[in-house]
Amino acid sequence: MVPPALGSILHHPARGLNIRLAMVATNIAPKGPRVKVTTAQGTCHADHVVVTQPLGVLKAGVVGFAEPLDAKRQRAINRLEICL
């Protein structure tokens, strides 16, 4: 969710974009020049995708990426700790 103050900042630059929030992705895969995102609600196709995941979800590999992260990024993720 986007807090109201941040929402007003994002409203103008996001105008005209099809932004979908709170969709749990299960797979993300390039499909030609586009990206195919599979969710519990169905399948979406987009030119670009921004993925935000909690560190624990990212480390657990819950979301499948057709093209895995490169080794350097994966090592960095594996080294990060969750602090409460």
Phi and psi restraints in degrees (range 20) as a CNS / XPLOR table:
assign (resid 1 and name C) (resid 2 and name N)
       (resid 2 and name CA) (resid 2 and name C) 1.0 -105.2 20.0 2
assign (resid 2 and name N) (resid 2 and name CA)
       (resid 2 and name C) (resid 3 and name N) 1.0 122.8 20.0 2
assign (resid 2 and name C) (resid 3 and name N)
       (resid 3 and name CA) (resid 3 and name C) 1.0 -59.6 20.0 2
assign (resid 3 and name N) (resid 3 and name CA)
       (resid 3 and name C) (resid 4 and name N) 1.0 149.4 20.0 2
assign (resid 3 and name C) (resid 4 and name N)
       (resid 4 and name CA) (resid 4 and name C) 1.0 -52.4 20.0 2
assign (resid 4 and name N) (resid 4 and name CA)
       (resid 4 and name C) (resid 5 and name N) 1.0 -42.8 20.0 2
assign (resid 4 and name C) (resid 5 and name N)
       (resid 5 and name CA) (resid 5 and name C) 1.0 -63.1 20.0 2
assign (resid 5 and name N) (resid 5 and name CA)
       (resid 5 and name C) (resid 6 and name N) 1.0 -42.3 20.0 2
assign (resid 5 and name C) (resid 6 and name N)
       (resid 6 and name CA) (resid 6 and name C) 1.0 -70.8 20.0 2
assign (resid 6 and name N) (resid 6 and name CA)
       (resid 6 and name C) (resid 7 and name N) 1.0 -35.4 20.0 2
assign (resid 6 and name C) (resid 7 and name N)
       (resid 7 and name CA) (resid 7 and name C) 1.0 -58.0 20.0 2
assign (resid 7 and name N) (resid 7 and name CA)
       (resid 7 and name C) (resid 8 and name N) 1.0 -39.7 20.0 2
assign (resid 7 and name C) (resid 8 and name N)
       (resid 8 and name CA) (resid 8 and name C) 1.0 -68.3 20.0 2
assign (resid 8 and name N) (resid 8 and name CA)
       (resid 8 and name C) (resid 9 and name N) 1.0 -31.3 20.0 2
assign (resid 8 and name C) (resid 9 and name N)
       (resid 9 and name CA) (resid 9 and name C) 1.0 -70.8 20.0 2
assign (resid 9 and name N) (resid 9 and name CA)
       (resid 9 and name C) (resid 10 and name N) 1.0 -38.9 20.0 2
assign (resid 9 and name C) (resid 10 and name N)
       (resid 10 and name CA) (resid 10 and name C) 1.0 -81.5 20.0 2
assign (resid 10 and name N) (resid 10 and name CA)
       (resid 10 and name C) (resid 11 and name N) 1.0 -18.8 20.0 2
assign (resid 10 and name C) (resid 11 and name N)
       (resid 11 and name CA) (resid 11 and name C) 1.0 -57.4 20.0 2
assign (resid 11 and name N) (resid 11 and name CA)
       (resid 11 and name C) (resid 12 and name N) 1.0 -49.2 20.0 2
assign (resid 11 and name C) (resid 12 and name N)
       (resid 12 and name CA) (resid 12 and name C) 1.0 -65.3 20.0 2
assign (resid 12 and name N) (resid 12 and name CA)
       (resid 12 and name C) (resid 13 and name N) 1.0 -52.3 20.0 2
assign (resid 12 and name C) (resid 13 and name N)
       (resid 13 and name CA) (resid 13 and name C) 1.0 -64.7 20.0 2
assign (resid 13 and name N) (resid 13 and name CA)
       (resid 13 and name C) (resid 14 and name N) 1.0 -23.6 20.0 2
assign (resid 13 and name C) (resid 14 and name N)
       (resid 14 and name CA) (resid 14 and name C) 1.0 -88.3 20.0 2
assign (resid 14 and name N) (resid 14 and name CA)
       (resid 14 and name C) (resid 15 and name N) 1.0 -4.3 20.0 2
assign (resid 14 and name C) (resid 15 and name N)
       (resid 15 and name CA) (resid 15 and name C) 1.0 -56.8 20.0 2
assign (resid 15 and name N) (resid 15 and name CA)
       (resid 15 and name C) (resid 16 and name N) 1.0 130.9 20.0 2
assign (resid 15 and name C) (resid 16 and name N)
       (resid 16 and name CA) (resid 16 and name C) 1.0 87.7 20.0 2
assign (resid 16 and name N) (resid 16 and name CA)
       (resid 16 and name C) (resid 17 and name N) 1.0 -5.9 20.0 2
assign (resid 16 and name C) (resid 17 and name N)
       (resid 17 and name CA) (resid 17 and name C) 1.0 -95.4 20.0 2
assign (resid 17 and name N) (resid 17 and name CA)
       (resid 17 and name C) (resid 18 and name N) 1.0 146.7 20.0 2
assign (resid 17 and name C) (resid 18 and name N)
       (resid 18 and name CA) (resid 18 and name C) 1.0 -92.7 20.0 2
assign (resid 18 and name N) (resid 18 and name CA)
       (resid 18 and name C) (resid 19 and name N) 1.0 90.2 20.0 2
assign (resid 18 and name C) (resid 19 and name N)
       (resid 19 and name CA) (resid 19 and name C) 1.0 -99.6 20.0 2
assign (resid 19 and name N) (resid 19 and name CA)
       (resid 19 and name C) (resid 20 and name N) 1.0 128.2 20.0 2
assign (resid 19 and name C) (resid 20 and name N)
       (resid 20 and name CA) (resid 20 and name C) 1.0 -118.3 20.0 2
assign (resid 20 and name N) (resid 20 and name CA)
       (resid 20 and name C) (resid 21 and name N) 1.0 123.8 20.0 2
assign (resid 20 and name C) (resid 21 and name N)
       (resid 21 and name CA) (resid 21 and name C) 1.0 -108.7 20.0 2
assign (resid 21 and name N) (resid 21 and name CA)
       (resid 21 and name C) (resid 22 and name N) 1.0 159.5 20.0 2
assign (resid 21 and name C) (resid 22 and name N)
       (resid 22 and name CA) (resid 22 and name C) 1.0 58.0 20.0 2
assign (resid 22 and name N) (resid 22 and name CA)
       (resid 22 and name C) (resid 23 and name N) 1.0 37.4 20.0 2
assign (resid 22 and name C) (resid 23 and name N)
       (resid 23 and name CA) (resid 23 and name C) 1.0 -107.7 20.0 2
assign (resid 23 and name N) (resid 23 and name CA)
       (resid 23 and name C) (resid 24 and name N) 1.0 122.7 20.0 2
assign (resid 23 and name C) (resid 24 and name N)
       (resid 24 and name CA) (resid 24 and name C) 1.0 -87.6 20.0 2
assign (resid 24 and name N) (resid 24 and name CA)
       (resid 24 and name C) (resid 25 and name N) 1.0 111.2 20.0 2
assign (resid 24 and name C) (resid 25 and name N)
       (resid 25 and name CA) (resid 25 and name C) 1.0 -81.4 20.0 2
assign (resid 25 and name N) (resid 25 and name CA)
       (resid 25 and name C) (resid 26 and name N) 1.0 140.8 20.0 2
assign (resid 25 and name C) (resid 26 and name N)
       (resid 26 and name CA) (resid 26 and name C) 1.0 -109.8 20.0 2
assign (resid 26 and name N) (resid 26 and name CA)
       (resid 26 and name C) (resid 27 and name N) 1.0 -21.3 20.0 2
assign (resid 26 and name C) (resid 27 and name N)
       (resid 27 and name CA) (resid 27 and name C) 1.0 -155.8 20.0 2
assign (resid 27 and name N) (resid 27 and name CA)
       (resid 27 and name C) (resid 28 and name N) 1.0 141.2 20.0 2
assign (resid 27 and name C) (resid 28 and name N)
       (resid 28 and name CA) (resid 28 and name C) 1.0 -130.7 20.0 2
assign (resid 28 and name N) (resid 28 and name CA)
       (resid 28 and name C) (resid 29 and name N) 1.0 123.7 20.0 2
assign (resid 28 and name C) (resid 29 and name N)
       (resid 29 and name CA) (resid 29 and name C) 1.0 -144.1 20.0 2
assign (resid 29 and name N) (resid 29 and name CA)
       (resid 29 and name C) (resid 30 and name N) 1.0 136.8 20.0 2
assign (resid 29 and name C) (resid 30 and name N)
       (resid 30 and name CA) (resid 30 and name C) 1.0 -63.8 20.0 2
assign (resid 30 and name N) (resid 30 and name CA)
       (resid 30 and name C) (resid 31 and name N) 1.0 140.8 20.0 2
assign (resid 30 and name C) (resid 31 and name N)
       (resid 31 and name CA) (resid 31 and name C) 1.0 -137.4 20.0 2
assign (resid 31 and name N) (resid 31 and name CA)
       (resid 31 and name C) (resid 32 and name N) 1.0 87.2 20.0 2
assign (resid 31 and name C) (resid 32 and name N)
       (resid 32 and name CA) (resid 32 and name C) 1.0 68.4 20.0 2
assign (resid 32 and name N) (resid 32 and name CA)
       (resid 32 and name C) (resid 33 and name N) 1.0 -134.5 20.0 2
assign (resid 32 and name C) (resid 33 and name N)
       (resid 33 and name CA) (resid 33 and name C) 1.0 -81.5 20.0 2
assign (resid 33 and name N) (resid 33 and name CA)
       (resid 33 and name C) (resid 34 and name N) 1.0 0.0 20.0 2
assign (resid 33 and name C) (resid 34 and name N)
       (resid 34 and name CA) (resid 34 and name C) 1.0 -113.7 20.0 2
assign (resid 34 and name N) (resid 34 and name CA)
       (resid 34 and name C) (resid 35 and name N) 1.0 -177.9 20.0 2
assign (resid 34 and name C) (resid 35 and name N)
       (resid 35 and name CA) (resid 35 and name C) 1.0 -123.9 20.0 2
assign (resid 35 and name N) (resid 35 and name CA)
       (resid 35 and name C) (resid 36 and name N) 1.0 133.4 20.0 2
assign (resid 35 and name C) (resid 36 and name N)
       (resid 36 and name CA) (resid 36 and name C) 1.0 -102.3 20.0 2
assign (resid 36 and name N) (resid 36 and name CA)
       (resid 36 and name C) (resid 37 and name N) 1.0 124.7 20.0 2
assign (resid 36 and name C) (resid 37 and name N)
       (resid 37 and name CA) (resid 37 and name C) 1.0 -117.0 20.0 2
assign (resid 37 and name N) (resid 37 and name CA)
       (resid 37 and name C) (resid 38 and name N) 1.0 121.0 20.0 2
assign (resid 37 and name C) (resid 38 and name N)
       (resid 38 and name CA) (resid 38 and name C) 1.0 -99.4 20.0 2
assign (resid 38 and name N) (resid 38 and name CA)
       (resid 38 and name C) (resid 39 and name N) 1.0 129.4 20.0 2
assign (resid 38 and name C) (resid 39 and name N)
       (resid 39 and name CA) (resid 39 and name C) 1.0 -131.2 20.0 2
assign (resid 39 and name N) (resid 39 and name CA)
       (resid 39 and name C) (resid 40 and name N) 1.0 172.4 20.0 2
assign (resid 39 and name C) (resid 40 and name N)
       (resid 40 and name CA) (resid 40 and name C) 1.0 -63.7 20.0 2
assign (resid 40 and name N) (resid 40 and name CA)
       (resid 40 and name C) (resid 41 and name N) 1.0 -25.6 20.0 2
assign (resid 40 and name C) (resid 41 and name N)
       (resid 41 and name CA) (resid 41 and name C) 1.0 -85.7 20.0 2
assign (resid 41 and name N) (resid 41 and name CA)
       (resid 41 and name C) (resid 42 and name N) 1.0 -8.5 20.0 2
assign (resid 41 and name C) (resid 42 and name N)
       (resid 42 and name CA) (resid 42 and name C) 1.0 136.6 20.0 2
assign (resid 42 and name N) (resid 42 and name CA)
       (resid 42 and name C) (resid 43 and name N) 1.0 -159.3 20.0 2
assign (resid 42 and name C) (resid 43 and name N)
       (resid 43 and name CA) (resid 43 and name C) 1.0 -115.8 20.0 2
assign (resid 43 and name N) (resid 43 and name CA)
       (resid 43 and name C) (resid 44 and name N) 1.0 138.0 20.0 2
assign (resid 43 and name C) (resid 44 and name N)
       (resid 44 and name CA) (resid 44 and name C) 1.0 -121.7 20.0 2
assign (resid 44 and name N) (resid 44 and name CA)
       (resid 44 and name C) (resid 45 and name N) 1.0 152.2 20.0 2
assign (resid 44 and name C) (resid 45 and name N)
       (resid 45 and name CA) (resid 45 and name C) 1.0 -123.2 20.0 2
assign (resid 45 and name N) (resid 45 and name CA)
       (resid 45 and name C) (resid 46 and name N) 1.0 139.4 20.0 2
assign (resid 45 and name C) (resid 46 and name N)
       (resid 46 and name CA) (resid 46 and name C) 1.0 -146.7 20.0 2
assign (resid 46 and name N) (resid 46 and name CA)
       (resid 46 and name C) (resid 47 and name N) 1.0 161.1 20.0 2
assign (resid 46 and name C) (resid 47 and name N)
       (resid 47 and name CA) (resid 47 and name C) 1.0 -76.1 20.0 2
assign (resid 47 and name N) (resid 47 and name CA)
       (resid 47 and name C) (resid 48 and name N) 1.0 -34.9 20.0 2
assign (resid 47 and name C) (resid 48 and name N)
       (resid 48 and name CA) (resid 48 and name C) 1.0 -144.5 20.0 2
assign (resid 48 and name N) (resid 48 and name CA)
       (resid 48 and name C) (resid 49 and name N) 1.0 152.4 20.0 2
assign (resid 48 and name C) (resid 49 and name N)
       (resid 49 and name CA) (resid 49 and name C) 1.0 -135.1 20.0 2
assign (resid 49 and name N) (resid 49 and name CA)
       (resid 49 and name C) (resid 50 and name N) 1.0 134.8 20.0 2
assign (resid 49 and name C) (resid 50 and name N)
       (resid 50 and name CA) (resid 50 and name C) 1.0 -110.4 20.0 2
assign (resid 50 and name N) (resid 50 and name CA)
       (resid 50 and name C) (resid 51 and name N) 1.0 120.7 20.0 2
assign (resid 50 and name C) (resid 51 and name N)
       (resid 51 and name CA) (resid 51 and name C) 1.0 -108.5 20.0 2
assign (resid 51 and name N) (resid 51 and name CA)
       (resid 51 and name C) (resid 52 and name N) 1.0 127.7 20.0 2
assign (resid 51 and name C) (resid 52 and name N)
       (resid 52 and name CA) (resid 52 and name C) 1.0 -123.0 20.0 2
assign (resid 52 and name N) (resid 52 and name CA)
       (resid 52 and name C) (resid 53 and name N) 1.0 124.1 20.0 2
assign (resid 52 and name C) (resid 53 and name N)
       (resid 53 and name CA) (resid 53 and name C) 1.0 -135.3 20.0 2
assign (resid 53 and name N) (resid 53 and name CA)
       (resid 53 and name C) (resid 54 and name N) 1.0 146.3 20.0 2
assign (resid 53 and name C) (resid 54 and name N)
       (resid 54 and name CA) (resid 54 and name C) 1.0 -62.7 20.0 2
assign (resid 54 and name N) (resid 54 and name CA)
       (resid 54 and name C) (resid 55 and name N) 1.0 149.9 20.0 2
assign (resid 54 and name C) (resid 55 and name N)
       (resid 55 and name CA) (resid 55 and name C) 1.0 -56.0 20.0 2
assign (resid 55 and name N) (resid 55 and name CA)
       (resid 55 and name C) (resid 56 and name N) 1.0 -42.0 20.0 2
assign (resid 55 and name C) (resid 56 and name N)
       (resid 56 and name CA) (resid 56 and name C) 1.0 -60.3 20.0 2
assign (resid 56 and name N) (resid 56 and name CA)
       (resid 56 and name C) (resid 57 and name N) 1.0 -39.5 20.0 2
assign (resid 56 and name C) (resid 57 and name N)
       (resid 57 and name CA) (resid 57 and name C) 1.0 -67.3 20.0 2
assign (resid 57 and name N) (resid 57 and name CA)
       (resid 57 and name C) (resid 58 and name N) 1.0 -43.7 20.0 2
assign (resid 57 and name C) (resid 58 and name N)
       (resid 58 and name CA) (resid 58 and name C) 1.0 -61.6 20.0 2
assign (resid 58 and name N) (resid 58 and name CA)
       (resid 58 and name C) (resid 59 and name N) 1.0 -44.6 20.0 2
assign (resid 58 and name C) (resid 59 and name N)
       (resid 59 and name CA) (resid 59 and name C) 1.0 -66.5 20.0 2
assign (resid 59 and name N) (resid 59 and name CA)
       (resid 59 and name C) (resid 60 and name N) 1.0 -33.7 20.0 2
assign (resid 59 and name C) (resid 60 and name N)
       (resid 60 and name CA) (resid 60 and name C) 1.0 -76.3 20.0 2
assign (resid 60 and name N) (resid 60 and name CA)
       (resid 60 and name C) (resid 61 and name N) 1.0 -14.0 20.0 2
assign (resid 60 and name C) (resid 61 and name N)
       (resid 61 and name CA) (resid 61 and name C) 1.0 70.2 20.0 2
assign (resid 61 and name N) (resid 61 and name CA)
       (resid 61 and name C) (resid 62 and name N) 1.0 30.7 20.0 2
assign (resid 61 and name C) (resid 62 and name N)
       (resid 62 and name CA) (resid 62 and name C) 1.0 -64.2 20.0 2
assign (resid 62 and name N) (resid 62 and name CA)
       (resid 62 and name C) (resid 63 and name N) 1.0 -38.2 20.0 2
assign (resid 62 and name C) (resid 63 and name N)
       (resid 63 and name CA) (resid 63 and name C) 1.0 -94.9 20.0 2
assign (resid 63 and name N) (resid 63 and name CA)
       (resid 63 and name C) (resid 64 and name N) 1.0 128.4 20.0 2
assign (resid 63 and name C) (resid 64 and name N)
       (resid 64 and name CA) (resid 64 and name C) 1.0 -85.5 20.0 2
assign (resid 64 and name N) (resid 64 and name CA)
       (resid 64 and name C) (resid 65 and name N) 1.0 130.8 20.0 2
assign (resid 64 and name C) (resid 65 and name N)
       (resid 65 and name CA) (resid 65 and name C) 1.0 -109.4 20.0 2
assign (resid 65 and name N) (resid 65 and name CA)
       (resid 65 and name C) (resid 66 and name N) 1.0 123.8 20.0 2
assign (resid 65 and name C) (resid 66 and name N)
       (resid 66 and name CA) (resid 66 and name C) 1.0 -61.5 20.0 2
assign (resid 66 and name N) (resid 66 and name CA)
       (resid 66 and name C) (resid 67 and name N) 1.0 -33.7 20.0 2
assign (resid 66 and name C) (resid 67 and name N)
       (resid 67 and name CA) (resid 67 and name C) 1.0 -114.1 20.0 2
assign (resid 67 and name N) (resid 67 and name CA)
       (resid 67 and name C) (resid 68 and name N) 1.0 104.1 20.0 2
assign (resid 67 and name C) (resid 68 and name N)
       (resid 68 and name CA) (resid 68 and name C) 1.0 -59.4 20.0 2
assign (resid 68 and name N) (resid 68 and name CA)
       (resid 68 and name C) (resid 69 and name N) 1.0 156.0 20.0 2
assign (resid 68 and name C) (resid 69 and name N)
       (resid 69 and name CA) (resid 69 and name C) 1.0 -62.3 20.0 2
assign (resid 69 and name N) (resid 69 and name CA)
       (resid 69 and name C) (resid 70 and name N) 1.0 150.0 20.0 2
assign (resid 69 and name C) (resid 70 and name N)
       (resid 70 and name CA) (resid 70 and name C) 1.0 -66.2 20.0 2
assign (resid 70 and name N) (resid 70 and name CA)
       (resid 70 and name C) (resid 71 and name N) 1.0 160.3 20.0 2
assign (resid 70 and name C) (resid 71 and name N)
       (resid 71 and name CA) (resid 71 and name C) 1.0 -57.9 20.0 2
assign (resid 71 and name N) (resid 71 and name CA)
       (resid 71 and name C) (resid 72 and name N) 1.0 -38.6 20.0 2
assign (resid 71 and name C) (resid 72 and name N)
       (resid 72 and name CA) (resid 72 and name C) 1.0 -61.8 20.0 2
assign (resid 72 and name N) (resid 72 and name CA)
       (resid 72 and name C) (resid 73 and name N) 1.0 -46.1 20.0 2
assign (resid 72 and name C) (resid 73 and name N)
       (resid 73 and name CA) (resid 73 and name C) 1.0 -67.4 20.0 2
assign (resid 73 and name N) (resid 73 and name CA)
       (resid 73 and name C) (resid 74 and name N) 1.0 -41.1 20.0 2
assign (resid 73 and name C) (resid 74 and name N)
       (resid 74 and name CA) (resid 74 and name C) 1.0 -64.0 20.0 2
assign (resid 74 and name N) (resid 74 and name CA)
       (resid 74 and name C) (resid 75 and name N) 1.0 -39.2 20.0 2
assign (resid 74 and name C) (resid 75 and name N)
       (resid 75 and name CA) (resid 75 and name C) 1.0 -63.1 20.0 2
assign (resid 75 and name N) (resid 75 and name CA)
       (resid 75 and name C) (resid 76 and name N) 1.0 -40.3 20.0 2
assign (resid 75 and name C) (resid 76 and name N)
       (resid 76 and name CA) (resid 76 and name C) 1.0 -63.8 20.0 2
assign (resid 76 and name N) (resid 76 and name CA)
       (resid 76 and name C) (resid 77 and name N) 1.0 -43.1 20.0 2
assign (resid 76 and name C) (resid 77 and name N)
       (resid 77 and name CA) (resid 77 and name C) 1.0 -61.4 20.0 2
assign (resid 77 and name N) (resid 77 and name CA)
       (resid 77 and name C) (resid 78 and name N) 1.0 -45.1 20.0 2
assign (resid 77 and name C) (resid 78 and name N)
       (resid 78 and name CA) (resid 78 and name C) 1.0 -64.4 20.0 2
assign (resid 78 and name N) (resid 78 and name CA)
       (resid 78 and name C) (resid 79 and name N) 1.0 -29.0 20.0 2
assign (resid 78 and name C) (resid 79 and name N)
       (resid 79 and name CA) (resid 79 and name C) 1.0 -79.6 20.0 2
assign (resid 79 and name N) (resid 79 and name CA)
       (resid 79 and name C) (resid 80 and name N) 1.0 -23.0 20.0 2
assign (resid 79 and name C) (resid 80 and name N)
       (resid 80 and name CA) (resid 80 and name C) 1.0 -68.7 20.0 2
assign (resid 80 and name N) (resid 80 and name CA)
       (resid 80 and name C) (resid 81 and name N) 1.0 144.9 20.0 2
assign (resid 80 and name C) (resid 81 and name N)
       (resid 81 and name CA) (resid 81 and name C) 1.0 -111.1 20.0 2
assign (resid 81 and name N) (resid 81 and name CA)
       (resid 81 and name C) (resid 82 and name N) 1.0 151.7 20.0 2
assign (resid 81 and name C) (resid 82 and name N)
       (resid 82 and name CA) (resid 82 and name C) 1.0 -93.0 20.0 2
assign (resid 82 and name N) (resid 82 and name CA)
       (resid 82 and name C) (resid 83 and name N) 1.0 122.3 20.0 2
assign (resid 82 and name C) (resid 83 and name N)
       (resid 83 and name CA) (resid 83 and name C) 1.0 -109.5 20.0 2
assign (resid 83 and name N) (resid 83 and name CA)
       (resid 83 and name C) (resid 84 and name N) 1.0 135.2 20.0 2
